[in-house]
């Protein structure tokens, strides 16, 4: 459970106020948010790498548009954080000076694999840091093809690399539950990486509004009209009235209002959800009308970090309660019991609580409606994880219950009981 962040009283001392700030930044909270954020960002990273794969030679080889020497010249030397100082920070680039495709192509392939592993949360402790280092290396190899979304992806992967983002929503947690090394509820973690993401996004929107404030066309309300005239960004057509007044003024000033709210008012909880919904609508319009690959999806994915892990878990349970009429009851064969490993893992693999296991009277697995259970068909939309784990194979699900085997009726009696149970179930429906 997350620690509540209480506001200091009116007469609180400076130490009390600082304690509130300290709990907000470094207090313990549920890892569910970072786990979900890891899935989104690593999944988008995989898609981004898939976009680059067909044109790998054109962008990242000596035969392409920008050979290694030109890429280094374009990027510049080491980073100097202070002007006028000789102090330099080397740029992270593990492929610095490497031009052999026998090294660069396996390196790129390894990044694709790490993005998939990070998405499913398998070997998260090393997969996500390796992915972050690899993405930074690629971006330092060729900065000519980057946009703001790429920069955001690189920064957020670094934040994920230094966080315990595999504690929830991951195969690592499922394996831990199977082995009995993980608690029933994800152990609380320090939420400072999550806070960094939220303030990073707020800073992005604030600087965007700050720069736009000095733009003439943003002040006179005509900026979105000029943006729609940029042919290189054209994607899908929009209705003609979007390029006419007063709609142009509404979209121009509306964009500034939404971006400023995402930088400031979003931290006020009563306004948080409406502001984030407005941000989703704004970015979906940008994604529809402008060809900026993955930019809108990257921005929207960061919005989950504005919610605590307990809030996301409660939201998942509310979704499951909404679909309670579609819950699936799996009755295990008579004379068997659920394996303890699977019993521990079941809640972690079913966040919406749409699957339940009960004792049955038939000789085979059956569903709640009394019909033979086709598990892979019934589970795919309720809990794909359980379907992938092969719940339909009795040997993978149950083990013989020594206490009930002696009480198991004969085969004919068992079949008759099963038929009777099926008829009763159908009558009740």
ZIWO-V276168 format. One record per residue. RES is the residue in one letter. SS is DSSP state (H for helix, E for strand, L for the rest). NEAR is the number of other C-alpha atoms within 12 Angstrom. D_FIRST is the distance of its C-alpha to the first C-alpha in Angstrom with 1 decimal. Layout:
res,ss,near,d_first
RES,SS,NEAR,D_FIRST
RES,SS,NEAR,D_FIRST
This chain:
res,ss,near,d_first
X,L,23,0.0
X,L,28,3.8
X,L,22,6.5
X,L,17,9.0
X,L,21,12.3
X,L,17,15.0
X,L,16,18.5
X,L,17,21.1
X,L,11,23.7
X,L,9,27.2
X,L,10,28.7
X,L,14,25.9
X,L,12,27.4
X,H,13,27.1
X,H,12,24.9
X,H,18,22.4
X,H,19,22.5
X,H,18,22.1
X,H,19,19.1
X,H,22,17.4
X,H,20,18.6
X,H,20,17.5
X,H,24,13.8
X,H,27,14.1
X,H,25,15.7
X,H,23,14.4
X,L,27,11.1
X,E,27,8.1
X,E,36,6.0
X,L,37,5.9
X,L,41,9.6
X,H,41,10.6
X,H,47,12.4
X,H,53,14.4
X,H,43,15.2
X,H,37,16.6
X,H,46,18.3
X,H,54,19.8
X,H,36,21.3
X,H,36,22.9
X,H,49,24.3
X,H,45,25.6
X,H,32,27.1
X,H,36,28.8
X,H,42,30.0
X,H,32,31.6
X,H,24,33.3
X,H,33,34.5
X,H,33,36.0
X,H,22,37.6
X,H,17,39.3
X,H,26,40.7
X,H,20,41.9
X,L,14,45.1
X,L,18,46.2
X,H,27,45.2
X,H,21,48.7
X,H,18,49.4
X,H,28,46.5
X,H,38,45.8
X,L,30,49.2
X,L,23,52.5
X,L,16,54.1
X,L,18,51.8
X,L,19,51.9
X,L,25,50.3
X,L,26,51.3
X,H,30,49.3
X,H,23,51.7
X,H,22,51.5
X,H,31,47.7
X,H,26,47.6
X,H,17,50.2
X,H,18,48.3
X,H,21,45.0
X,L,17,46.8
X,L,18,46.5
X,L,18,43.7
X,E,17,41.4
X,L,15,42.6
X,L,13,39.8
X,L,11,42.4
X,L,9,45.7
X,L,8,48.8
X,L,10,47.0
X,L,11,47.8
X,L,12,44.2
X,L,14,43.0
X,E,13,39.8
X,L,15,40.7
X,L,23,39.3
X,L,20,37.2
X,L,25,39.5
X,L,23,39.8
X,L,31,42.7
X,L,26,44.6
X,L,20,48.3
X,L,23,47.6
X,L,24,49.7
X,L,19,50.2
X,H,18,48.8
X,H,12,48.5
X,H,18,45.6
X,H,28,44.2
X,H,24,44.0
X,H,17,42.1
X,H,28,39.8
X,H,33,39.1
X,H,23,38.6
X,H,24,36.1
X,H,36,34.0
X,H,33,34.2
X,H,30,32.9
X,H,34,30.1
X,H,40,29.0
X,H,33,28.9
X,H,32,27.1
X,H,44,24.5
X,H,38,24.2
X,H,34,23.5
X,L,38,21.5
X,L,31,24.1
X,L,29,24.8
X,H,37,22.4
X,H,26,22.8
X,H,25,26.5
X,H,33,27.0
X,H,44,25.1
X,H,33,26.7
X,H,31,30.1
X,H,44,29.7
X,H,40,28.9
X,H,34,32.0
X,H,36,34.1
X,H,42,33.4
X,H,31,34.2
X,H,29,37.4
X,H,40,38.4
X,H,36,37.9
X,H,37,40.0
X,H,37,42.6
X,L,36,43.3
X,L,27,42.0
X,L,22,44.5
X,L,27,42.5
X,L,26,39.2
X,L,20,37.8
X,H,24,34.9
X,H,28,32.6
X,H,33,33.5
X,H,28,32.7
X,H,36,29.2
X,H,43,28.7
X,H,34,29.8
X,H,30,27.6
X,H,44,24.4
X,H,44,25.2
X,H,29,25.6
X,H,33,22.1
X,H,47,20.7
X,H,32,23.0
X,L,28,21.5
X,L,32,17.8
X,L,39,16.0
X,L,52,16.2
X,L,43,17.0
X,L,42,13.7
X,L,45,13.1
X,L,40,15.8
X,L,38,18.5
X,H,33,21.2
X,H,33,20.1
X,H,37,17.0
X,H,37,19.3
X,H,28,21.8
X,H,29,19.2
X,H,28,18.3
X,H,25,22.1
X,H,19,22.9
X,L,17,20.2
X,L,19,18.8
X,L,24,15.4
X,L,21,12.7
X,L,23,12.2
X,L,28,8.7
X,L,35,8.8
X,L,25,8.3
X,L,28,6.6
X,E,30,9.7
X,E,31,11.7
X,L,38,12.0
X,H,31,15.6
X,H,36,17.2
X,H,45,15.5
X,H,35,16.8
X,H,28,20.1
X,H,37,20.5
X,H,36,20.0
X,H,26,22.6
X,H,27,24.8
X,H,40,25.1
X,H,30,25.7
X,H,21,28.4
X,H,26,30.0
X,H,30,30.4
X,H,25,31.6
X,H,21,34.2
X,H,25,35.3
X,H,28,36.0
X,H,19,37.6
X,H,17,40.0
X,H,25,40.8
X,H,23,41.8
X,L,13,44.8
X,L,17,45.8
X,H,14,48.8
X,H,19,48.0
X,H,29,44.4
X,H,21,46.0
X,L,20,48.7
X,L,28,46.4
X,L,28,48.0
X,H,30,45.8
X,H,33,44.4
X,H,25,48.0
X,H,20,48.8
X,H,24,45.7
X,L,30,46.9
X,L,17,50.2
X,L,15,48.8
X,H,14,50.2
X,H,12,48.3
X,H,19,45.0
X,E,19,46.3
X,L,19,44.5
X,L,16,44.8
X,L,20,47.0
X,L,17,45.7
X,L,11,47.7
X,H,12,50.5
X,H,15,49.5
X,H,23,46.4
X,H,24,49.1
X,L,21,50.9
X,L,18,50.5
X,L,18,48.6
X,H,21,45.9
X,H,26,46.2
X,H,25,45.5
X,H,24,42.5
X,H,30,40.9
X,H,35,41.7
X,H,25,40.4
X,H,27,37.5
X,H,35,36.4
X,H,32,36.5
X,H,28,34.5
X,H,33,31.7
X,H,37,31.5
X,H,31,31.5
X,H,30,28.8
X,H,41,26.6
X,H,31,27.3
X,L,26,26.6
X,H,23,25.6
X,H,32,22.8
X,H,26,20.5
X,L,17,21.2
X,H,15,18.6
X,H,11,21.2
X,H,18,23.4
X,H,24,21.0
X,H,21,21.4
X,H,20,25.2
X,H,30,25.8
X,H,36,24.1
X,H,20,26.1
X,H,26,29.2
X,H,34,28.4
X,H,27,28.2
X,H,23,31.5
X,H,28,33.1
X,H,28,32.3
X,H,22,33.3
X,H,26,36.6
X,H,31,37.0
X,H,26,36.3
X,H,23,38.8
X,H,27,41.6
X,E,27,41.2
X,L,24,41.4
X,L,28,38.6
X,L,30,37.1
X,L,35,33.3
X,H,30,32.9
X,H,31,31.4
X,H,32,29.0
X,H,39,27.8
X,H,42,27.2
X,H,34,25.5
X,H,36,23.1
X,H,43,21.8
X,H,41,20.7
X,H,34,17.5
X,H,43,16.2
X,H,38,16.4
X,L,35,13.4
X,L,38,9.7
X,H,37,8.4
X,H,28,6.6
X,H,21,10.1
X,H,31,11.9
X,H,31,10.5
X,H,21,11.5
X,H,20,14.7
X,H,21,15.5
X,H,20,15.3
X,H,17,17.6
X,H,20,19.9
X,H,24,20.2
X,H,18,20.9
X,H,15,23.6
X,L,18,25.3
X,H,18,25.1
X,H,15,28.9
X,H,21,28.8
X,L,26,26.5
X,E,34,28.2
X,E,30,28.8
X,E,37,30.0
X,E,38,32.2
X,E,38,32.9
X,L,36,36.5
X,L,36,38.1
X,L,29,38.2
X,E,30,35.1
X,E,30,31.5
X,E,31,28.4
X,L,23,28.1
X,H,19,25.1
X,H,24,24.2
X,H,31,24.1
X,H,28,22.3
X,H,26,19.4
X,H,33,19.5
X,H,32,20.1
X,H,29,16.6
X,H,35,15.7
X,H,36,19.1
X,L,32,18.9
X,L,32,16.0
X,L,31,18.1
X,L,32,18.8
X,L,33,22.5
X,E,37,23.8
X,E,28,24.1
X,E,30,26.3
X,E,23,28.7
X,E,25,31.8
X,L,30,35.1
X,L,34,38.7
X,L,36,40.3
X,L,29,41.3
X,L,29,39.3
X,L,36,36.0
X,E,35,36.1
X,E,35,34.0
X,L,34,33.3
X,L,26,36.6
X,L,31,38.7
X,L,24,39.9
X,E,25,39.7
X,L,27,36.5
X,L,25,36.6
X,H,34,33.1
X,H,23,33.3
X,H,20,34.5
X,H,28,32.0
X,H,31,28.9
X,L,22,29.5
X,L,22,28.1
X,L,30,25.4
X,L,30,24.0
X,H,22,26.2
X,H,28,24.4
X,H,38,25.5
X,H,25,28.9
X,H,20,29.3
X,L,26,28.4
X,L,22,31.4
X,L,36,30.2
X,L,29,33.7
X,L,22,35.2
X,H,28,35.1
X,H,20,35.6
X,H,22,32.3
X,H,32,30.4
X,E,30,31.9
X,E,24,33.8
X,E,22,36.6
X,L,20,35.6
X,H,13,38.3
X,H,13,37.7
X,H,17,38.6
X,H,16,41.2
X,L,13,43.9
X,L,15,43.2
X,L,24,43.4
X,L,19,46.4
X,L,16,49.1
X,H,15,49.0
X,H,13,51.0
X,H,17,49.1
X,H,22,45.8
X,H,20,47.1
X,H,17,48.3
X,H,22,45.0
X,H,28,43.3
X,H,21,45.8
X,H,17,45.4
X,H,25,41.6
X,H,25,42.1
X,H,16,44.6
X,H,16,42.4
X,H,17,39.4
X,H,15,41.8
X,H,11,43.3
X,H,11,39.9
X,L,10,39.1
